[in-house]
Amino acid sequence: MSTASATAPTDGPRRLIAVIVLVPLIAALALWAFAWPAARTAPRDLPLGVADPASATAQVEEQLAAHKGAFEIHHYADEAAAREAIEDRTVYGAVVVTAEGPELLTASAASPVVAQLLQQAVAAPAAAEGAQVRTVDVVAAPVKDPRGAALNASVLPLALAGIAAGAVVTLSGLRGTRAVVGLVGASALVGAAAAGIAHSWLGVVTGDWWAEAGVFGLAALAVSGAVAGLAALLGTAGIGIASGVIMLLGNPFSGAASAPQMLPAPAGVIGQWLPPGASATLLRSVAYFDGAAAAGPVLTLTWWAALGLGAVLLGNALRTRRKSVAPTVERELVPTG
């Protein structure tokens, strides 16, 4: 009996058990990753400004302190300083005490969900006491995407494009420099196509076209580089590992639908270390805030892209070295007569 036929009866049950156990495990992990942040969405140390003298804002701060752990208060001298902090993406909004009464400054472009939350936390209690709080949207979301739905929807396609590019480059047999050129070229075209759709056609991002195309392209390159790089080091299993991290952690932890500070710890922090979260934050900065607070996510995406492309080159070098040092087996000539 051959070795293959001898091991077949034992391999069958093992594979069956692996499938029965692995599939529910993956389903449970996916459900946890997507449902847990959504079910626990709430402000956690959300940066919020308070302007004017402390004596005038004491009552406002007491109301905000009632939401324990929800807000991280930043003090500013006047309304101008508070507006500047919002435009620099230091805070999501600010409460300003004026002679006419309290005024709420928001930035729906930073997060429509947070802007609505601030209205509920500040304006609603004041209205219940008979006071009116004037709300000013300092950096408004685009008219064609007032709820930020289109920007949120762009995170998944970019991740899928990056995964597809990395997988195609790996499975097509491209190695080394050719693989790097293929990944960079594909990501550049993804960036141009995404900017053409989101900016030129839909009008849901309103910043500099080339800067937005660069963000889309860098986001795709960070994912595709990670997929191809891990595959170059671990084989085709690397495609599944990198794709799983991006899809099961990167997307649900990105905070694109609300804000990183709205997710339970440590999901918000982890999400900003992964390409989907960094790309969503960077796209908001470039599209609506003239690039304010863009340095952090740019570095995150650049590191992912650089490490991924470096792994592609390293994997090819190791592969070439293994082939060159492999012993050559010489066949011995056996006389037949």
SEKEPA-200458 format. One line per 5 residues: their letters; for each residue y, z, x of N, C-alpha, C. Coordinates in steps of 0.2 Angstrom, whole numbers. Each point is the difference from the previous one (the first is absolute). Layout:
A> Y,Z,X,Y,Z,X,Y,Z,X ~ ...
***
This chain:
MSTAS> -6,0,4,6,0,-4,6,0,4 ~ 5,-4,-1,6,0,4,5,6,-1 ~ 4,1,5,5,5,-1,4,0,-6 ~ 3,-6,-1,4,-1,-6,-3,2,-7 ~ -6,-2,0,-4,2,-7,-2,7,0
ATAPT> -1,3,6,-1,7,0,5,5,-2 ~ 6,-2,2,6,4,-1,3,-2,-7 ~ -1,-5,-3,3,-2,-6,-1,5,-6 ~ -6,2,-1,-1,5,-5,4,6,0 ~ 1,3,7,5,6,1,7,-2,-1
DGPRR> 2,-6,2,7,-2,0,3,-1,-7 ~ -5,-2,-4,2,-1,-7,3,6,-4 ~ -4,5,0,2,6,-3,7,3,3 ~ 0,0,6,6,3,4,6,-4,-2 ~ 0,-7,0,6,-4,-2,1,2,-8
LIAVI> -5,0,-4,2,2,-7,3,7,-1 ~ -2,5,4,3,6,0,7,0,2 ~ 1,-4,6,7,-1,3,5,-3,-5 ~ -3,-5,-4,5,-3,-5,1,5,-6 ~ -5,3,-2,1,5,-6,5,5,2
VLVPL> 0,3,6,4,5,2,7,-2,2 ~ 0,-6,4,6,-2,3,5,-3,-5 ~ -2,-4,-5,4,-3,-5,4,6,-4 ~ -3,5,-3,3,5,-4,5,4,5 ~ -2,1,6,4,3,5,7,-4,1
IAALA> -1,-6,1,6,-4,1,5,0,-6 ~ -4,-1,-6,4,1,-7,4,6,0 ~ -3,6,1,3,6,0,6,1,5 ~ -1,-3,6,5,0,5,6,-4,-3 ~ -1,-6,-2,5,-4,-3,4,4,-6
LWAFA> -4,3,-4,3,3,-6,4,6,2 ~ -2,4,5,4,5,3,6,-2,3 ~ 0,-5,4,5,-3,4,6,-2,-4 ~ -2,-4,-6,5,-2,-4,2,4,-6 ~ -4,4,-2,1,5,-6,4,6,2
WPAAR> -2,3,6,2,6,2,8,0,1 ~ 3,-5,4,7,0,1,4,-1,-7 ~ -3,-4,-4,3,-2,-6,0,6,-5 ~ -5,4,0,0,6,-4,4,6,2 ~ 1,0,7,4,5,3,7,-2,2
TAPRD> 3,-5,-3,7,-3,1,5,5,-2 ~ 4,3,5,5,5,-1,4,0,6 ~ 7,2,-1,4,1,6,-2,6,5 ~ 0,-2,6,-2,5,5,5,-1,6 ~ 5,5,0,5,0,6,3,-7,-1
LPLGV> 2,-2,-5,4,-6,-1,7,0,2 ~ 2,-4,5,7,1,3,5,-1,-6 ~ 4,5,-1,6,-1,-5,6,3,3 ~ 6,-3,-1,6,2,3,4,4,-6 ~ 4,5,3,5,4,-4,6,0,3
ADPAS> 5,-3,-3,7,-1,3,5,5,-3 ~ 5,1,4,6,5,-2,-1,7,2 ~ 5,4,0,-1,7,2,-6,4,-3 ~ -3,5,4,-6,3,-2,2,4,-7 ~ 6,3,0,2,4,-6,-1,-5,-7
ATAQV> 2,-6,1,0,-4,-6,-7,-3,-1 ~ -5,0,5,-6,-3,-2,-6,5,0 ~ 2,7,0,-5,5,0,-4,0,-7 ~ 3,-2,-5,-4,0,-7,-5,-6,1 ~ 3,-6,2,-5,-5,1,-6,1,4
EEQLA> 2,3,6,-6,2,4,-5,5,-3 ~ 3,4,-4,-5,5,-3,-4,-4,-5 ~ 2,-5,-4,-4,-4,-4,-5,-4,4 ~ 2,-2,5,-5,-4,5,-5,5,3 ~ 2,6,1,-5,4,3,-5,3,-5
AHKGA> 1,-1,-6,-5,2,-5,-6,-5,0 ~ 1,-6,3,-6,-4,1,-2,1,7 ~ -4,5,1,-2,3,6,-4,-5,4 ~ 3,-2,6,-4,-4,5,2,-8,-2 ~ 4,-1,-5,0,-7,-2,6,-4,4
FEIHH> 5,4,2,6,-3,3,1,3,7 ~ 2,-5,5,3,2,6,7,-1,0 ~ 4,5,0,7,0,-1,4,-2,6 ~ 4,-5,0,5,-2,5,7,1,-2 ~ 4,4,4,7,1,-2,5,-5,3
YADEA> 5,-2,-4,5,-5,3,7,2,-3 ~ 4,-2,4,7,3,-1,3,-3,-6 ~ -1,-7,-2,3,-3,-5,-4,-5,-3 ~ 2,-4,-5,-4,-5,-3,-1,-6,5 ~ 5,-2,4,0,-5,4,-6,1,5
AAREA> -1,6,3,-5,2,4,-7,-1,-3 ~ 0,2,-6,-6,0,-4,-2,-7,-1 ~ 4,-4,-2,-1,-7,-1,-3,-4,6 ~ 3,2,6,-2,-3,6,-7,3,2 ~ -2,6,-2,-7,2,2,-5,-4,-5
IEDRT> 2,-1,-6,-4,-4,-4,-1,-7,2 ~ 5,-3,3,0,-7,2,-4,0,7 ~ 0,5,4,-4,1,6,-7,2,-1 ~ -2,1,-7,-7,2,-2,-1,7,3 ~ 5,4,1,-2,7,2,-2,4,-6
VYGAV> 3,-1,-6,-1,3,-6,-1,-5,-5 ~ -4,2,-6,-1,-4,-5,6,0,-5 ~ 4,5,0,5,1,-5,4,6,2 ~ 5,1,-4,5,6,2,3,2,-7 ~ 2,7,0,3,3,-5,7,1,2
VVTAE> 5,-2,-3,7,1,2,4,3,-5 ~ 3,6,2,5,4,-5,7,-3,0 ~ 2,-3,-5,7,-2,0,4,4,-5 ~ 7,-2,-1,4,3,-4,-2,-1,-8 ~ -3,-6,-1,-2,-2,-6,-7,3,-2
GPELL> -3,3,5,-7,2,-2,-5,-2,6 ~ -6,2,-1,-5,-3,5,-2,-7,-1 ~ -1,-3,6,-2,-7,0,-6,-1,4 ~ -5,-4,-3,-6,-2,4,0,-7,3 ~ -1,0,6,-1,-6,4,-7,-2,1
TASAA> -2,-6,-2,-7,-2,1,0,-6,4 ~ -7,-2,2,-1,-7,3,-6,-2,-3 ~ 0,-4,-6,-6,-3,-3,-3,-5,5 ~ 3,-3,5,-3,-4,4,-5,3,5 ~ 2,7,1,-5,3,5,-6,2,-4
SPVVA> 0,2,-7,-5,1,-4,2,1,-7 ~ -1,-4,-5,2,1,-7,-3,6,-2 ~ -6,2,2,-4,6,-3,4,6,2 ~ 2,1,6,4,5,3,7,1,-4 ~ 3,-6,-1,7,0,-3,-1,3,-7
QLLQQ> -5,-2,-4,-1,3,-6,-2,7,0 ~ -4,2,5,-1,7,1,6,4,1 ~ 4,-2,4,6,4,1,5,0,-6 ~ 0,-5,-4,3,1,-6,-3,5,-5 ~ -6,0,0,-3,6,-4,1,7,3
AVAAP> 0,0,7,1,7,3,7,2,0 ~ 5,-4,0,7,2,0,3,-1,-6 ~ 0,-7,-3,4,-1,-6,-2,3,-6 ~ -7,0,-1,-3,3,-6,2,7,-1 ~ -1,5,5,2,7,-1,7,1,-2
AAAEG> 4,-4,4,8,0,-2,1,-2,-7 ~ -3,-5,-2,1,-3,-7,-2,6,-5 ~ -5,3,2,-3,5,-5,5,6,-1 ~ 4,1,6,5,5,-1,7,-2,-2 ~ 0,-7,-2,6,-2,-3,5,-4,5
AQVRT> -2,0,6,3,-4,6,-2,-7,1 ~ 4,-4,2,-2,-7,1,0,-2,7 ~ -5,-2,3,0,-2,7,0,-8,0 ~ 5,-2,4,1,-8,1,-5,-2,5 ~ -4,-5,-1,-5,-3,5,3,-6,3
VDVVA> 0,-1,6,2,-6,4,-5,-2,4 ~ -2,-6,-1,-6,-3,4,4,-4,6 ~ -1,4,6,4,-2,6,-3,-7,3 ~ -7,0,0,-3,-6,3,-5,-2,-6 ~ 2,-4,-4,-4,-2,-6,-6,-5,2
APVKD> -6,1,-4,-5,-5,1,2,-7,-3 ~ -3,-5,3,2,-7,-3,-1,0,-7 ~ 4,-4,-3,0,-2,-7,-7,-2,-3 ~ -3,-5,5,-6,-3,-2,-6,5,1 ~ 1,5,3,-5,5,1,2,7,0
PRGAA> 3,2,-6,3,7,-1,-5,6,1 ~ -6,-1,-1,-5,5,0,-4,0,7 ~ 2,-5,4,-4,0,7,-7,-2,-1 ~ -2,-3,-6,-7,-2,-1,-2,-6,5 ~ 4,-5,1,-1,-5,4,-1,2,8
LNASV> 4,4,2,-1,2,7,-6,4,1 ~ -2,5,-5,-6,3,0,-6,-4,0 ~ 1,-6,-4,-6,-4,-1,-1,-4,7 ~ 5,-1,4,-1,-4,6,-4,4,6 ~ -1,6,-1,-4,4,5,-7,-2,0
LPLAL> -4,-1,-5,-7,-2,0,-1,-7,2 ~ 4,-5,-2,-1,-7,2,1,-1,8 ~ 5,4,3,1,0,7,-6,3,4 ~ -3,5,-3,-6,3,3,-6,-5,-1 ~ -1,-3,-5,-5,-4,-1,1,-6,4
AGIAA> 6,-3,1,1,-6,5,-2,2,7 ~ 2,6,2,-1,2,7,-8,1,1 ~ -3,3,-5,-8,1,0,-3,-7,1 ~ 2,-5,-5,-3,-6,0,1,-4,7 ~ 6,1,3,2,-4,6,-4,3,6
GAVVT> -1,7,0,-4,3,5,-7,-2,0 ~ -3,0,-7,-7,-2,-1,-1,-7,2 ~ 4,-5,-2,-1,-7,1,0,-1,8 ~ 5,3,3,0,-1,7,-6,2,4 ~ -3,6,-2,-6,3,3,-6,-5,-2
LSGLR> -1,-1,-6,-6,-4,-2,0,-7,2 ~ 6,-3,1,0,-7,2,-1,0,8 ~ -1,5,3,-2,0,7,6,0,5 ~ 6,0,-2,6,0,4,0,7,4 ~ 1,-1,7,0,6,4,6,-1,5
GTRAV> 2,6,2,5,1,5,7,-3,-2 ~ 3,-4,5,7,-3,-2,0,-4,-6 ~ -5,-4,-1,0,-4,-6,0,4,-6 ~ -4,6,0,0,4,-6,7,3,-1 ~ 4,2,5,6,3,0,5,-5,-3
VGLVG> 0,-6,3,4,-6,-3,-1,-1,-7 ~ -6,0,-2,-2,-1,-7,3,6,-5 ~ -1,6,2,3,5,-4,7,0,0 ~ 4,-1,5,7,0,0,2,-6,-4 ~ -3,-6,1,2,-6,-4,-1,1,-8
ASALV> -5,3,-1,-2,1,-7,5,5,-3 ~ 1,6,3,5,5,-2,7,-3,-1 ~ 2,-4,5,7,-3,-1,0,-4,-6 ~ -5,-4,-2,0,-4,-6,0,4,-6 ~ -4,6,0,0,5,-5,7,2,-2
GAAAA> 3,2,6,7,3,-1,5,-5,-3 ~ 0,-6,2,4,-6,-3,-2,-1,-7 ~ -6,0,-2,-2,-1,-7,2,6,-4 ~ -1,6,2,2,6,-4,7,0,-1 ~ 4,-1,5,7,0,-1,3,-6,-4
GIAHS> -4,-5,0,2,-6,-5,-1,2,-7 ~ -6,4,-1,-1,2,-7,4,5,-2 ~ 0,6,4,4,6,-2,7,-1,0 ~ 3,-3,5,7,-1,0,3,-6,-3 ~ -3,-6,2,3,-7,-2,-2,-1,-8
WLGVV> -6,2,-2,-2,-2,-6,1,5,-5 ~ -3,6,1,1,6,-5,6,4,1 ~ 3,0,5,7,4,1,-1,7,0 ~ -6,3,2,-1,7,-1,2,4,7 ~ 1,-4,5,2,3,6,6,-4,2
TGDWW> 6,4,2,6,-3,0,4,1,7 ~ -4,1,5,3,1,7,0,-7,4 ~ 0,0,6,0,-6,4,-7,-3,0 ~ 0,-6,-1,-7,-4,-1,-4,1,6 ~ 3,-2,6,-4,0,6,-3,7,1
AEAGV> 4,5,-1,-2,7,1,-6,2,-4 ~ 1,-2,-7,-6,1,-4,-6,-3,2 ~ 1,-7,2,-6,-3,2,-3,3,6 ~ 4,3,5,-3,3,5,-4,6,-2 ~ 3,4,-5,-4,6,-2,-7,-2,-3
FGLAA> 0,-5,-5,-6,-2,-3,-5,-2,6 ~ 3,-4,5,-5,-3,5,-2,6,4 ~ 4,5,2,-2,5,4,-5,5,-3 ~ 1,0,-7,-5,4,-4,-7,-3,0 ~ 0,-7,-1,-6,-3,0,-4,0,7
LAVSG> 4,-1,5,-2,0,7,-3,7,2 ~ 3,6,-2,-3,6,1,-7,1,-3 ~ -1,-2,-6,-6,0,-3,-5,-4,3 ~ 2,-7,1,-5,-5,2,-2,2,8 ~ 5,3,4,-2,2,6,-5,5,1
AVAGL> 1,5,-5,-4,6,0,-7,-2,-2 ~ -1,-5,-5,-7,-2,-2,-3,-4,5 ~ 4,-5,3,-3,-4,5,-2,4,7 ~ 5,5,1,-1,4,6,-6,4,0 ~ -1,3,-6,-6,5,0,-6,-4,-1
AALLG> 0,-6,-3,-6,-4,0,-2,-3,7 ~ 6,-1,4,-2,-2,7,-3,5,4 ~ 1,7,-1,-3,5,3,-7,2,-3 ~ 0,0,-6,-6,3,-3,-5,-5,-4 ~ 3,-7,0,-4,-5,-3,2,0,-7
TAGIG> -3,-4,-5,2,-1,-7,1,7,-3 ~ -4,5,2,1,6,-4,7,3,1 ~ 4,-2,5,7,1,0,4,-2,-5 ~ -2,-6,-3,4,-3,-6,0,5,-6 ~ -6,2,-1,-1,5,-6,4,7,1
IASGV> -1,2,7,4,7,1,7,-1,-1 ~ 3,-5,4,7,-1,-1,3,-1,-7 ~ -4,-5,-3,2,-1,-7,-1,6,-5 ~ -5,4,1,0,6,-4,5,5,1 ~ 3,1,6,5,4,2,7,-2,-4
IMLLG> 1,-7,1,6,-3,-3,0,0,-8 ~ -6,-1,-3,0,-1,-7,-1,7,-3 ~ -4,5,3,-1,6,-3,5,6,1 ~ 3,-1,6,5,5,2,7,-3,0 ~ 1,-6,3,6,-3,1,4,-2,-6
NPFSG> -4,-3,-5,4,-2,-6,1,6,-5 ~ -4,5,-2,1,5,-4,5,5,3 ~ 0,1,7,4,5,3,7,-3,2 ~ 1,-6,-2,6,-4,3,7,3,-3 ~ 0,3,-6,6,2,-3,4,-5,-3
AASAP> -2,-6,0,4,-6,-2,2,1,-7 ~ -4,3,-5,2,0,-7,5,6,-1 ~ 0,4,4,5,6,-1,4,2,7 ~ -3,4,4,3,2,6,-5,4,4 ~ 0,-1,7,-5,5,3,0,7,-1
QMLPA> 6,2,-2,1,8,-1,-2,1,-7 ~ -2,-5,-4,-3,2,-7,-8,0,0 ~ -3,-1,6,-7,0,0,-2,7,3 ~ -6,2,-2,-3,7,3,-1,0,7 ~ 1,5,4,-1,0,7,-8,0,1
PAGVI> -2,-3,6,4,-4,4,1,-7,-1 ~ -2,-2,-6,0,-8,-2,6,-3,2 ~ 6,3,-2,6,-4,2,1,-1,7 ~ -1,5,4,1,-1,7,-5,-5,3 ~ -7,0,-2,-5,-4,2,2,-8,-2
GQWLP> 2,0,-6,2,-7,-2,6,-3,4 ~ 4,3,3,5,-3,4,-2,-1,7 ~ -6,2,2,-3,-2,6,-4,-6,-1 ~ -1,-2,-6,-5,-6,-1,5,-6,-2 ~ -2,-6,2,4,-6,-2,2,-1,-7
PGASA> -3,1,-5,3,0,-7,6,4,-1 ~ -1,6,2,6,5,-1,6,-2,4 ~ -2,-1,6,6,-2,5,3,-6,-2 ~ -4,-5,-3,3,-7,-2,5,1,-6 ~ -3,4,-5,4,1,-6,7,4,2
TLLRS> 0,5,4,6,3,2,5,-4,4 ~ -3,-4,4,4,-5,4,3,-5,-4 ~ -4,-3,-5,3,-5,-5,6,3,-4 ~ -1,6,-2,6,3,-4,6,0,4 ~ -1,2,7,6,1,4,3,-7,2
VAYFD> -4,-5,1,3,-6,2,3,-4,-6 ~ -4,1,-6,2,-4,-6,6,3,-4 ~ 1,7,1,5,3,-5,5,4,4 ~ -1,2,7,4,5,3,2,-2,7 ~ 0,-7,1,3,-3,6,-4,3,6
GAAAA> -6,1,-1,-4,2,6,0,8,2 ~ 3,4,-4,1,7,1,-7,3,0 ~ -1,5,5,-6,3,1,-6,-4,1 ~ 1,-6,3,-6,-5,1,-4,2,7 ~ 3,4,4,-3,0,7,-7,3,-1
GPVLT> -1,5,-4,-7,3,0,-5,-4,-2 ~ 1,-3,-6,-5,-5,-3,-1,-6,5 ~ 5,-3,3,-1,-5,5,-4,2,6 ~ 1,6,2,-5,2,6,-7,1,-3 ~ -1,2,-6,-7,1,-2,-3,-6,-1
LTWWA> 3,-5,-3,-3,-7,-1,-1,-3,7 ~ 5,0,5,-1,-3,6,-6,3,4 ~ -1,7,0,-5,3,3,-7,-3,-3 ~ 0,0,-6,-6,-2,-3,-2,-8,2 ~ 5,-4,0,-1,-7,2,-1,0,7
ALGLG> 3,4,5,-1,-1,7,-7,3,2 ~ -2,5,-3,-7,3,1,-5,-4,-2 ~ 1,-3,-6,-5,-5,-3,-1,-6,4 ~ 6,-3,2,-1,-6,5,-3,2,6 ~ 2,5,3,-2,3,6,-8,1,0
AVLLG> -2,2,-6,-7,1,-1,-4,-7,0 ~ 3,-5,-3,-3,-6,0,-1,-3,7 ~ 5,1,4,0,-3,7,-5,5,4 ~ 0,6,-1,-5,5,3,-7,-2,-2 ~ -1,-1,-6,-7,-1,-2,-3,-7,3
NALRT> 5,-5,0,-2,-6,3,-2,1,8 ~ 4,4,3,-1,1,7,-7,3,1 ~ -1,5,-4,-6,4,1,-6,-5,-2 ~ 1,-4,-4,-6,-4,-2,-1,-5,6 ~ 5,-3,3,-1,-4,5,-3,3,6
RRKSV> 2,6,1,-3,4,6,-7,1,-1 ~ -2,2,-6,-7,1,-2,-5,-6,2 ~ 3,-5,-2,-4,-7,1,0,-1,7 ~ 5,1,4,0,-2,7,-5,5,4 ~ 0,6,-2,-5,5,4,-7,0,-3
APTVE> -1,-3,-5,-7,0,-3,-5,-3,5 ~ -5,4,2,-5,-3,4,-3,-6,-2 ~ -1,-5,4,-4,-6,-1,-7,1,1 ~ -4,-1,-6,-7,1,1,-3,-7,2 ~ -3,0,5,-4,-6,3,-7,0,-3
RELVP> -2,-6,-2,-7,0,-2,-4,-2,6 ~ -6,3,0,-4,-1,5,-5,-6,-2 ~ -1,-4,5,-4,-6,-1,-8,2,0 ~ -3,-1,-5,-7,2,0,-5,-6,1 ~ -4,-1,5,-4,-6,1,-5,0,-6
TG> -1,-6,-2,-4,-2,-6,-7,-2,2 ~ -1,-2,6,-6,-3,2,-3,4,5
***
